[in-house]
Structures are given as structure tokens and as C-alpha cells.
Amino acid sequence: MRLAVLASGSGTLLDAMASAGLPIEVVLVDRRCAVEEVAARHGIPCVVVERTDFTTAFDRDTYTDEVVGVLADHGVDLVAMAGWGTILGPPAFAAYPGRIINTHPALLPSFPGWHAVRDALAAGVKVTGCTVHVATERVDDGPILAQEAVEVLADDDESTLHERIKSVERRLYTETIRSILDRGAVT
């Protein structure tokens, strides 16, 4: 299976994947960010499919078609989102049914959405964690592939808890992707 990573931000997940030797064919970013430097350091081609419209008029399907076109140009079979900032439209899930995976900093189905760590702290939970799941058109709602718990400590704030979750996430996501690649199928 040919693997692509969609990433935005600092690139820590991409770095963990590449450092573990996952065979990443291409990285896509939706904005200029540190991910480009991480990809370059690992010798992985990186394509910028920049999202420039953040208004309500944003044409998600046209943007998604552009992303899918780049993935198709690289012969991609499996797509791993790693902090990708743009929600993809239906064309991505039609092109890669059941073959787009994502990671989330909570034990889904609890605390879906962008502020999962903050929401977990606000709810007063004693345990949260991370989830690797199949991405679907509904955000943070696809079949769960792997989860691991992370204890919430009494003195945790959003930053300290999120960093401990990311430490687990980098390992769990990489292991899950390797398992998918080894068996040649997501499930």
C-alpha cells in the first residue's frame, strides 16, 4: 500500500512516522508550516495544496477534488491525517472509502471535535487518551482501530495533558499504520 500523510502544523506526528521507517510516498499540507521542513529532512516529497478561503463561501468539494488529484497522481492507497487542518468533503471518502485514517486526542466517542483535551479537563474526567480511527464524512465518528488511555493528573492543564497524549499518540498511530500496511487492509 502506498501511504500519504496529510499534515498541518509542527510535524511531530509526521516525524514519528518517518523516523519509524513508514514508507511515506508523499506529504500534503494545506498551509505553509513546519511540516514542510520535517518532510524535507526525511527526503519525502511535500505538496502544498493551500487553502486560501476561510469564509462561508469556501468550496470544500472543489478543494477536496484538488487534494484527491494530488493523491491520485502519487498512486496513493492509504491516507493518514496527522493534524490536517481542513475538513475534507465527500469526494475524498468516495475516492478512498475506508482508507483514510485519523488520530484524535481523546477516547472517542467522548470529546469529539477540535478542543478534545480542553473538553476532557472541563468535564473532570480522570482518564482520557487517544484514538486512531477510520475517518468518515462525520468528524471524529468513524470505526475505532486503536485506543490507549492516558491518566489525567491533578495538576494537569491543557498543555501538559495534551503533551502526554501526543507522546502516546505518536507511538500508537505509527504502530497502527504499520499494522495496516503489513496486512494490506485497514480492517
Phi, psi and omega per residue, in radians:
M1 nan 2.412 3.117
R2 -1.663 2.158 -3.003
L3 -1.788 2.322 2.975
A4 -2.057 2.614 3.069
V5 -2.099 2.230 3.020
L6 -1.757 2.117 -3.028
A7 -2.508 2.676 3.034
S8 -2.487 2.568 3.028
G9 1.832 -2.433 -2.976
S10 -1.392 -0.429 3.097
G11 1.492 0.299 -3.111
T12 -1.159 -0.660 3.088
L13 -1.164 -0.778 3.094
L14 -1.027 -0.768 3.134
D15 -1.052 -0.740 3.125
A16 -1.112 -0.749 3.138
M17 -1.109 -0.849 -3.115
A18 -1.162 -0.702 3.133
S19 -1.130 -0.494 3.104
A20 -1.438 -0.018 3.077
G21 1.482 0.285 3.077
L22 -1.115 2.389 -3.070
P23 -1.416 1.455 -3.085
I24 -1.523 2.110 -3.111
E25 -1.368 -0.701 -3.071
V26 -2.760 2.633 3.033
V27 -2.041 2.399 3.034
L28 -2.030 2.439 3.028
V29 -2.157 2.579 3.136
D30 -1.730 0.044 3.072
R31 -2.825 2.821 3.069
R32 -1.176 2.233 -3.080
C33 -2.843 3.090 -3.101
A34 -1.108 -0.356 3.109
V35 -0.958 -0.649 -3.136
E36 -1.033 -0.722 3.127
E37 -1.186 -0.688 3.121
V38 -1.114 -0.793 3.116
A39 -1.048 -0.787 -3.140
A40 -1.073 -0.730 -3.138
R41 -1.067 -0.559 -3.137
H42 -1.664 0.050 3.122
G43 1.225 0.514 -3.130
I44 -1.791 2.269 3.078
P45 -1.019 2.440 -3.138
C46 -2.266 2.249 -3.125
V47 -2.031 2.280 3.075
V48 -1.618 2.065 3.010
V49 -1.996 1.412 -2.927
E50 -1.274 2.281 3.013
R51 -1.578 2.067 -3.104
T52 -1.925 -0.197 -3.102
D53 -1.904 2.075 3.117
F54 -2.062 0.394 3.127
T55 -1.625 3.045 3.081
T56 -1.183 -0.247 3.117
A57 -1.475 -0.022 -3.124
F58 -0.896 2.221 3.130
D59 -1.608 1.542 -3.059
R60 -1.061 -0.704 -3.096
D61 -1.189 -0.698 3.102
T62 -1.133 -0.750 3.092
Y63 -1.078 -0.795 3.138
T64 -1.062 -0.701 3.088
D65 -1.017 -0.672 3.115
E66 -1.131 -0.760 3.096
V67 -1.070 -0.845 -3.133
V68 -1.063 -0.648 3.096
G69 -1.068 -0.747 3.104
V70 -1.130 -0.754 3.127
L71 -1.068 -0.755 3.129
A72 -1.119 -0.691 3.108
D73 -1.025 -0.485 -3.128
H74 -1.733 0.127 3.080
G75 1.102 0.609 -3.049
V76 -1.268 2.440 3.061
D77 -1.900 -0.552 -3.062
L78 -2.297 2.360 -3.125
V79 -2.064 2.205 3.087
A80 -2.001 2.070 3.063
M81 -1.469 2.387 -3.091
A82 -2.399 1.278 -3.098
G83 1.413 0.333 3.115
W84 -1.050 2.264 -2.992
G85 -1.559 -0.202 -3.077
T86 -1.928 2.232 3.063
I87 -1.224 2.234 -3.125
L88 -1.452 2.654 3.120
G89 -1.572 3.104 -3.095
P90 -0.916 -0.571 -3.135
P91 -1.003 -0.535 3.129
A92 -1.189 -0.713 -3.089
F93 -1.356 -0.401 3.016
A94 -1.296 -0.670 -3.123
A95 -1.315 -0.564 -3.074
Y96 -2.264 1.061 -3.076
P97 -1.099 2.132 3.130
G98 1.208 0.173 -3.089
R99 -2.135 0.387 2.980
I100 -2.021 2.145 -3.124
I101 -2.066 2.766 -3.084
N102 -2.542 2.906 3.049
T103 -2.208 2.632 -3.055
H104 -2.462 2.388 -3.079
P105 -1.464 0.954 3.043
A106 -2.887 2.926 3.076
L107 -1.567 1.569 3.135
L108 -1.033 2.549 0.259
P109 -1.486 0.066 3.099
S110 -1.277 2.471 3.004
F111 0.981 0.953 3.014
P112 -1.234 2.888 3.058
G113 1.736 3.140 -2.962
W114 -1.221 -0.439 -3.030
H115 -1.958 0.745 -3.029
A116 -1.033 -0.754 -3.096
V117 -1.174 -0.815 3.104
R118 -1.038 -0.755 -3.125
D119 -1.127 -0.691 3.115
A120 -1.109 -0.763 3.100
L121 -1.105 -0.755 -3.139
A122 -1.100 -0.565 3.131
A123 -1.359 -0.247 3.113
G124 1.340 0.403 -3.140
V125 -1.170 2.674 3.113
K126 -1.657 -0.298 -3.137
V127 -2.445 2.364 2.981
T128 -2.334 -2.565 3.115
G129 2.766 -2.600 3.109
C130 -2.429 2.717 -3.092
T131 -2.307 2.367 2.943
V132 -1.853 2.237 -3.061
H133 -2.516 2.842 3.015
V134 -1.320 2.245 3.117
A135 -1.383 2.484 3.100
T136 -2.316 3.141 3.107
E137 -1.105 -0.419 3.070
R138 -1.596 2.199 -3.059
V139 -1.096 2.277 3.077
D140 0.967 0.717 -3.028
D141 -2.260 0.015 -3.050
G142 -1.425 3.028 3.127
P143 -0.976 2.395 -3.106
I144 -1.449 2.258 3.116
L145 -1.738 -0.609 -3.126
A146 -2.806 2.603 3.058
Q147 -2.530 2.669 3.020
E148 -2.569 2.363 -3.100
A149 -1.416 2.608 3.036
V150 -2.321 2.202 3.139
E151 -1.215 2.455 3.029
V152 -1.601 2.092 -3.116
L153 -1.531 2.693 -3.069
A154 -1.005 -0.598 -3.089
D155 -1.719 0.218 -3.138
D156 -1.158 2.467 2.861
D157 -2.053 -3.131 -3.071
E158 -1.021 -0.701 -3.092
S159 -1.179 -0.837 -3.088
T160 -1.180 -0.719 3.130
L161 -1.158 -0.770 -3.123
H162 -1.093 -0.651 3.134
E163 -1.140 -0.694 3.100
R164 -1.180 -0.658 3.085
I165 -1.117 -0.772 -3.128
K166 -1.090 -0.586 3.103
S167 -1.082 -0.766 3.082
V168 -1.207 -0.748 -3.097
E169 -1.017 -0.770 -3.122
R170 -1.040 -0.712 3.123
R171 -1.278 -0.868 -3.064
L172 -1.114 -0.732 -3.136
Y173 -1.129 -0.787 3.130
T174 -1.079 -0.782 3.118
E175 -1.078 -0.728 -3.123
T176 -1.156 -0.768 3.108
I177 -1.093 -0.765 3.116
R178 -1.026 -0.734 3.126
S179 -1.087 -0.734 3.093
I180 -1.080 -0.814 3.141
L181 -1.091 -0.726 -3.134
D182 -1.102 -0.694 -3.121
R183 -1.592 -0.191 3.088
G184 1.316 0.300 -3.141
A185 -2.745 2.643 -3.135
V186 -1.250 -0.811 -3.130
T187 -2.169 nan nan
